[in-house]
Amino acid sequence: MASCEHHEASFARKSLSALPGILLLTGVAVFSWFITPRLIALHPFMKSLNLSDFIVAIILGMLICNTVGVPAVFRDGLRFSTTLTKTGIVVMGCKYSFAGLIKTGSEAIIIISVFLFTSAIILMWLSRRLSMSPSLGACLAAGLSICGVSACVAIAPAVRAKNEDIAYTIAVVLMFGLLALFVFPFIGHWLDLSPNQFGAFAGVGIVNSAQVLAAGFAFSNDAGVVAGVYNIGRVICLPLVVLMLAIMVAAEDARVHSQLANTSKMRIILDKFPVFVLGFLAVVLLNTFGFMSKEEAKMASNFMNWCFLLGFSSIGLTTHLSDIKAAGLSGALIGFCVASVKAGLALLVVLCFLQ
């Protein structure tokens, strides 16, 4: 009985501490939803920027974070960005039937597998040529090839990365991703890409998962859904890429070799497997077998949009431009060169092979 009361009190304390941050990100999300159509209506130039409430939420959050700042009292509530975006991805399953997912997903897995593993190997080779530590090279390879910040955090323990390696990689990833949020939709409209083409382009070419979704939905709702499937394909590959990079680092670092020798390879894969993907597949199956009415699917779609909007608001509120400076010139050059080449090749594949 005492244990239950202790857990209840602990849950109540955590909920209360998270409340200010949740109210702040909700305020940013609602304001972004309200102001975006009014900004677009101001002038034809504003319309040409292809603004969406997702992009406005990130920009507004960053403005708040990097001007007046976000006091410590709000930080507990802002830690839900990953949970919110993952919840949105799970609910996104209502947009697909199983047959549609197989068609889009099979294209995604083929394209993503080629780009992910190739770019990871090239980045490891480049890091050696530039005399970087193996752990930093692995963090950069994971962050710039798979799914940005999440991949960097996932690989760090396996290669015994330092905190500076993680911070450096996240800075490079964020720099490219912030630029891509604005450049990719512009390129997509300029080349008159279809939603399927743009979703694939964003899903392969943009580094960070949240920014993939934000750019996709900034282009169109259908493009955002396709980008989400490509994003799922990337995170499914995450355990395999982490294992591959850990093996490559172990060849150079005796400590990592010893750690890897005492760890089951299957355990690494299971530990890094994105469980939320199973939730997405469950919703797809519910939709395929008619367990969701059109009205329920519409409600789920609205819920998905708000999950993403709240999650992106939280991301903006926790993005410090001062952290981005930590990458320095060499980090920026590596990140931008590799990510830009990857994005360019992704665009070429999309134009040549997808409708």
C-alpha positions as CSV (number, residue, x, y, z in Angstrom):
1,M,0.0,0.0,0.0
2,A,2.8,2.4,0.9
3,S,4.6,1.6,-2.3
4,C,1.4,2.4,-4.4
5,E,1.0,5.7,-2.5
6,H,4.6,6.5,-3.2
7,H,4.2,5.9,-6.9
8,E,1.0,7.9,-7.1
9,A,2.7,10.8,-5.3
10,S,5.7,10.6,-7.6
11,F,3.5,10.5,-10.7
12,A,1.6,13.6,-9.4
13,R,4.9,15.5,-8.8
14,K,6.1,14.6,-12.3
15,S,2.8,15.6,-13.9
16,L,2.8,19.0,-12.0
17,S,6.4,19.7,-13.0
18,A,5.6,18.9,-16.7
19,L,2.4,21.1,-16.7
20,P,4.1,24.5,-17.4
21,G,6.1,23.1,-20.4
22,I,3.0,21.4,-21.8
23,L,1.0,24.6,-21.5
24,L,3.8,26.5,-23.3
25,L,4.2,24.1,-26.2
26,T,0.4,24.0,-26.5
27,G,0.2,27.8,-26.7
28,V,2.9,27.9,-29.4
29,A,1.1,25.1,-31.4
30,V,-2.4,26.8,-31.2
31,F,-0.9,30.2,-32.0
32,S,0.9,28.7,-35.0
33,W,-2.3,27.0,-36.2
34,F,-4.2,30.3,-35.9
35,I,-1.7,32.7,-37.4
36,T,-0.4,30.6,-40.4
37,P,-3.4,31.1,-42.8
38,R,-3.4,34.8,-41.9
39,L,0.3,35.1,-42.7
40,I,-0.2,33.4,-46.0
41,A,-3.1,35.8,-46.8
42,L,-1.0,38.9,-46.2
43,H,0.9,39.0,-49.5
44,P,1.6,36.8,-52.5
45,F,5.2,36.6,-51.4
46,M,4.1,35.0,-48.1
47,K,2.1,32.4,-50.1
48,S,5.2,31.6,-52.2
49,L,7.1,30.6,-49.1
50,N,4.9,27.6,-48.7
51,L,4.5,28.1,-45.0
52,S,2.7,25.5,-43.0
53,D,1.7,25.6,-39.3
54,F,4.3,22.9,-38.7
55,I,7.1,25.2,-40.0
56,V,5.7,28.2,-38.2
57,A,5.6,26.3,-34.9
58,I,9.3,25.4,-35.2
59,I,10.3,28.9,-36.2
60,L,8.2,30.5,-33.4
61,G,9.6,28.0,-30.8
62,M,13.2,28.8,-31.9
63,L,12.5,32.6,-31.7
64,I,11.3,32.2,-28.1
65,C,14.2,29.9,-27.2
66,N,16.9,32.1,-28.7
67,T,15.6,35.5,-27.6
68,V,13.7,35.6,-24.2
69,G,14.8,32.0,-23.5
70,V,12.9,29.1,-21.9
71,P,13.2,29.1,-18.1
72,A,13.9,25.8,-16.3
73,V,10.4,25.5,-15.0
74,F,9.2,24.7,-18.6
75,R,11.8,22.1,-19.5
76,D,10.2,18.9,-18.0
77,G,7.1,19.5,-20.2
78,L,9.2,20.0,-23.3
79,R,10.7,16.5,-23.1
80,F,7.7,15.0,-24.8
81,S,8.6,16.0,-28.3
82,T,9.8,12.5,-29.3
83,T,6.7,10.9,-27.7
84,L,4.4,13.2,-29.5
85,T,5.9,12.7,-32.9
86,K,6.0,8.9,-32.4
87,T,2.3,9.0,-31.4
88,G,1.6,10.9,-34.6
89,I,3.4,8.3,-36.6
90,V,1.4,5.5,-35.0
91,V,-1.9,7.2,-35.7
92,M,-0.7,7.9,-39.3
93,G,-1.4,4.3,-40.0
94,C,-5.0,5.3,-40.5
95,K,-3.9,6.9,-43.8
96,Y,-2.9,3.5,-45.3
97,S,-4.3,0.2,-46.3
98,F,-2.0,-2.8,-46.1
99,A,-1.8,-3.0,-49.9
100,G,-0.9,0.7,-50.2
101,L,1.7,0.4,-47.4
102,I,3.3,-2.6,-49.2
103,K,3.6,-0.5,-52.5
104,T,5.0,2.6,-50.8
105,G,7.0,0.7,-48.2
106,S,8.7,-1.6,-50.7
107,E,9.9,1.4,-52.7
108,A,11.0,3.0,-49.5
109,I,13.0,0.1,-48.2
110,I,14.9,-0.4,-51.4
111,I,15.9,3.3,-51.8
112,I,16.6,3.8,-48.1
113,S,18.7,0.7,-47.7
114,V,21.0,1.7,-50.6
115,F,21.4,5.3,-49.4
116,L,21.6,4.6,-45.6
117,F,24.3,1.9,-45.7
118,T,26.3,3.6,-48.5
119,S,26.4,7.0,-46.9
120,A,27.3,5.5,-43.5
121,I,30.3,3.6,-45.0
122,I,31.4,6.7,-46.9
123,L,31.2,8.9,-43.8
124,M,33.3,6.4,-41.8
125,W,35.9,6.4,-44.6
126,L,35.9,10.2,-44.7
127,S,36.3,10.5,-40.9
128,R,39.4,8.3,-41.1
129,R,40.8,10.4,-43.9
130,L,40.3,13.5,-41.7
131,S,41.9,11.8,-38.7
132,M,38.7,12.0,-36.5
133,S,38.3,9.6,-33.6
134,P,36.4,6.4,-34.5
135,S,33.6,7.2,-32.1
136,L,33.1,10.7,-33.6
137,G,33.1,9.2,-37.1
138,A,30.5,6.7,-36.1
139,C,28.3,9.4,-34.5
140,L,28.5,11.5,-37.7
141,A,27.9,8.4,-39.9
142,A,24.8,7.4,-37.9
143,G,23.4,11.0,-37.6
144,L,23.9,12.0,-41.2
145,S,22.8,8.7,-42.8
146,I,19.9,7.3,-40.7
147,C,17.7,9.6,-38.6
148,G,19.7,12.4,-37.2
149,V,19.6,13.0,-33.4
150,S,18.0,9.7,-32.6
151,A,20.6,7.7,-34.5
152,C,23.4,9.7,-32.8
153,V,22.0,8.9,-29.4
154,A,21.5,5.3,-30.3
155,I,25.1,4.7,-31.6
156,A,26.8,6.6,-28.8
157,P,26.9,3.9,-26.1
158,A,27.8,1.2,-28.6
159,V,31.0,3.0,-29.6
160,R,31.8,4.7,-26.3
161,A,31.3,8.1,-27.7
162,K,32.1,11.2,-25.6
163,N,29.5,13.9,-24.8
164,E,31.4,16.2,-27.1
165,D,31.0,13.7,-30.0
166,I,27.3,13.6,-29.5
167,A,26.9,17.4,-29.2
168,Y,29.1,17.9,-32.3
169,T,27.0,15.6,-34.4
170,I,23.7,17.0,-33.2
171,A,24.9,20.5,-34.1
172,V,25.8,19.4,-37.7
173,V,22.5,17.5,-38.1
174,L,20.5,20.5,-36.9
175,M,22.3,22.9,-39.2
176,F,21.5,21.0,-42.3
177,G,18.0,20.1,-41.2
178,L,17.0,23.7,-40.5
179,L,18.1,24.8,-43.9
180,A,16.3,21.8,-45.5
181,L,13.0,22.7,-43.9
182,F,12.9,25.8,-46.2
183,V,14.9,24.7,-49.2
184,F,13.3,21.2,-49.9
185,P,9.6,22.4,-50.2
186,F,10.9,25.2,-52.5
187,I,12.7,22.7,-54.7
188,G,9.7,20.4,-54.7
189,H,7.3,23.1,-55.9
190,W,9.9,24.5,-58.4
191,L,10.3,21.0,-60.0
192,D,6.6,20.3,-59.7
193,L,7.2,17.0,-57.8
194,S,4.2,14.8,-57.0
195,P,3.4,14.1,-53.3
196,N,4.9,10.7,-53.7
197,Q,8.1,12.1,-55.2
198,F,8.5,14.8,-52.6
199,G,7.8,12.5,-49.7
200,A,10.5,10.1,-51.0
201,F,12.9,13.1,-51.6
202,A,12.4,14.4,-48.0
203,G,12.4,10.9,-46.5
204,V,15.8,10.2,-48.0
205,G,17.5,13.6,-48.3
206,I,16.6,15.2,-44.9
207,V,18.7,14.0,-42.0
208,N,16.5,14.4,-38.9
209,S,13.3,12.5,-38.4
210,A,11.2,15.4,-37.1
211,Q,12.4,17.6,-39.9
212,V,11.5,15.0,-42.5
213,L,7.9,15.1,-41.3
214,A,7.8,18.9,-41.0
215,A,9.1,19.4,-44.5
216,G,6.8,16.7,-45.9
217,F,3.7,18.2,-44.4
218,A,4.9,21.7,-45.4
219,F,4.7,20.5,-49.1
220,S,1.3,18.8,-48.8
221,N,-0.6,16.4,-46.4
222,D,-0.1,13.5,-48.8
223,A,3.6,14.2,-49.1
224,G,3.9,14.2,-45.3
225,V,2.3,10.8,-45.1
226,V,4.7,9.4,-47.7
227,A,7.6,11.0,-45.9
228,G,6.4,9.3,-42.7
229,V,6.6,5.9,-44.3
230,Y,10.2,6.6,-45.5
231,N,11.0,7.8,-42.0
232,I,9.7,4.5,-40.6
233,G,11.8,2.6,-43.1
234,R,14.9,4.5,-41.8
235,V,14.2,3.8,-38.2
236,I,13.6,0.1,-38.9
237,C,17.1,0.0,-40.4
238,L,18.6,1.8,-37.4
239,P,19.5,-1.3,-35.4
240,L,21.4,-2.8,-38.3
241,V,23.3,0.4,-39.1
242,V,24.2,0.7,-35.4
243,L,25.5,-2.8,-35.4
244,M,27.5,-2.3,-38.6
245,L,29.1,0.9,-37.3
246,A,29.9,-0.7,-33.9
247,I,31.7,-3.5,-35.7
248,M,33.6,-1.0,-37.9
249,V,34.7,1.0,-34.8
250,A,35.6,-2.2,-32.9
251,A,38.2,-2.9,-35.6
252,E,40.1,0.3,-34.5
253,D,39.2,0.7,-30.8
254,A,40.1,-2.1,-28.4
255,R,37.6,-0.9,-25.7
256,V,34.7,-1.1,-28.2
257,H,36.0,-4.5,-29.4
258,S,35.9,-5.8,-25.9
259,Q,32.5,-4.4,-25.2
260,L,31.1,-5.8,-28.5
261,A,32.6,-9.2,-27.9
262,N,30.7,-9.4,-24.6
263,T,27.4,-8.3,-26.1
264,S,24.9,-10.4,-28.1
265,K,24.5,-9.0,-31.6
266,M,20.8,-9.9,-31.5
267,R,20.5,-8.0,-28.2
268,I,21.8,-4.8,-29.9
269,I,19.2,-5.2,-32.7
270,L,16.4,-5.8,-30.2
271,D,17.4,-3.0,-27.9
272,K,17.5,-0.4,-30.8
273,F,14.3,-1.7,-32.5
274,P,11.7,1.1,-32.8
275,V,8.7,-0.4,-30.9
276,F,6.3,2.4,-32.1
277,V,6.5,0.9,-35.6
278,L,4.5,-2.0,-34.4
279,G,1.8,0.4,-33.3
280,F,1.8,2.0,-36.7
281,L,1.4,-1.4,-38.4
282,A,-1.5,-2.3,-35.9
283,V,-3.4,0.9,-37.0
284,V,-2.8,0.1,-40.7
285,L,-4.3,-3.4,-40.1
286,L,-7.3,-1.9,-38.3
287,N,-7.9,0.4,-41.2
288,T,-7.3,-2.4,-43.8
289,F,-9.9,-4.7,-42.3
290,G,-12.5,-1.9,-41.9
291,F,-12.4,-1.5,-38.1
292,M,-12.3,2.3,-38.6
293,S,-15.1,4.3,-40.2
294,K,-14.5,7.3,-42.4
295,E,-15.5,9.6,-39.5
296,E,-13.1,7.8,-37.1
297,A,-10.3,7.9,-39.7
298,K,-10.9,11.7,-40.1
299,M,-10.8,12.2,-36.3
300,A,-7.6,10.1,-36.2
301,S,-6.0,12.3,-38.9
302,N,-6.8,15.5,-37.0
303,F,-5.3,13.9,-33.9
304,M,-2.2,13.0,-35.9
305,N,-1.8,16.6,-37.1
306,W,-2.0,18.0,-33.6
307,C,0.5,15.4,-32.3
308,F,2.9,16.6,-34.9
309,L,2.2,20.3,-34.3
310,L,2.7,19.9,-30.6
311,G,5.9,17.8,-31.1
312,F,7.4,20.4,-33.6
313,S,6.5,23.2,-31.2
314,S,8.5,21.4,-28.5
315,I,11.5,20.9,-30.9
316,G,11.6,24.6,-31.7
317,L,11.5,25.5,-28.0
318,T,14.5,23.3,-27.3
319,T,16.7,24.2,-30.4
320,H,19.5,26.5,-29.2
321,L,21.4,28.2,-32.1
322,S,24.4,28.5,-29.8
323,D,24.6,24.7,-29.8
324,I,24.8,24.7,-33.6
325,K,27.9,26.8,-33.5
326,A,29.6,24.0,-31.7
327,A,30.2,22.1,-34.9
328,G,32.6,24.7,-36.2
329,L,33.7,25.1,-39.8
330,S,35.0,21.6,-40.4
331,G,31.9,19.9,-39.0
332,A,29.7,22.2,-41.1
333,L,31.7,21.4,-44.3
334,I,31.5,17.6,-43.7
335,G,27.9,17.7,-42.8
336,F,26.8,19.9,-45.6
337,C,28.9,18.3,-48.3
338,V,27.8,14.7,-47.5
339,A,24.2,15.6,-46.8
340,S,23.9,17.8,-49.9
341,V,25.3,15.1,-52.2
342,K,23.0,12.5,-50.6
343,A,20.0,14.9,-51.1
344,G,21.0,15.6,-54.7
345,L,21.3,11.8,-55.5
346,A,18.0,11.2,-53.8
347,L,16.4,13.9,-56.0
348,L,17.9,12.3,-59.1
349,V,16.5,8.8,-58.1
350,V,13.1,10.3,-57.4
351,L,12.9,12.1,-60.7
352,C,14.0,9.0,-62.7
353,F,12.2,6.2,-61.0
354,L,9.1,7.5,-59.0
355,Q,5.8,9.0,-60.2
